[in-house]
Amino acid sequence: MGPLELADLVGLDTRLSNLEYLHSMLGEKYRPSPLLYKLVAAGHHGKKSGRGIYTYDEDGEKIVH
């Protein structure tokens, strides 16, 4: 599992929250990506929502395009 699949597994909304905290405590190195904000705002929270970096079916399996 690579870092993007792991982000989907944990949840992009959770990753965003973690990065916002790290950014506030540790500075610019941890500023969340604008793309991450856009994905979360669009409801793409990862595996739990069926959409994230990847798309998932109703069984939670990654759909390969």
C-alpha positions as CSV (number, residue, x, y, z in Angstrom):
1,M,0.0,0.0,0.0
2,G,1.4,3.3,-1.0
3,P,1.0,6.7,0.7
4,L,-2.1,7.7,-1.4
5,E,-4.0,4.5,-0.7
6,L,-3.1,4.9,3.0
7,A,-4.5,8.4,3.0
8,D,-7.7,7.1,1.5
9,L,-7.9,4.3,4.1
10,V,-7.4,6.7,7.0
11,G,-9.6,9.3,5.4
12,L,-8.7,12.5,3.6
13,D,-10.7,14.6,6.1
14,T,-8.7,13.0,8.9
15,R,-5.4,13.7,7.1
16,L,-6.5,17.3,6.5
17,S,-7.2,17.8,10.1
18,N,-3.9,16.3,11.1
19,L,-2.0,18.5,8.7
20,E,-3.8,21.6,9.8
21,Y,-2.8,20.9,13.4
22,L,0.8,20.2,12.4
23,H,0.9,23.4,10.3
24,S,-0.3,25.5,13.2
25,M,2.2,23.9,15.6
26,L,5.2,23.4,13.4
27,G,5.0,25.8,10.5
28,E,4.9,26.0,6.7
29,K,6.5,22.6,6.1
30,Y,3.2,21.0,7.0
31,R,0.8,23.3,5.1
32,P,-2.0,21.1,3.6
33,S,-2.2,21.0,-0.2
34,P,-4.9,23.1,-1.9
35,L,-6.0,19.9,-3.7
36,L,-6.6,18.2,-0.3
37,Y,-8.9,21.1,0.7
38,K,-10.8,20.7,-2.6
39,L,-11.2,17.0,-2.3
40,V,-12.5,17.2,1.2
41,A,-14.9,20.1,0.4
42,A,-16.2,17.9,-2.5
43,G,-17.0,15.1,-0.1
44,H,-14.2,12.9,-1.2
45,H,-13.1,11.6,2.2
46,G,-11.5,8.4,1.0
47,K,-12.6,4.8,1.2
48,K,-15.4,5.5,3.7
49,S,-17.1,7.8,1.2
50,G,-16.3,5.7,-1.9
51,R,-14.2,8.6,-3.4
52,G,-10.8,10.0,-2.4
53,I,-7.6,9.9,-4.4
54,Y,-9.1,6.6,-5.8
55,T,-12.6,5.4,-6.4
56,Y,-14.0,2.5,-4.4
57,D,-17.0,0.1,-5.0
58,E,-19.6,-0.6,-2.4
59,D,-17.4,-3.4,-1.0
60,G,-14.5,-1.0,-0.4
61,E,-12.4,-2.4,-3.3
62,K,-10.5,0.0,-5.4
63,I,-11.9,0.5,-8.9
64,V,-9.1,0.5,-11.5
65,H,-9.9,2.7,-14.4
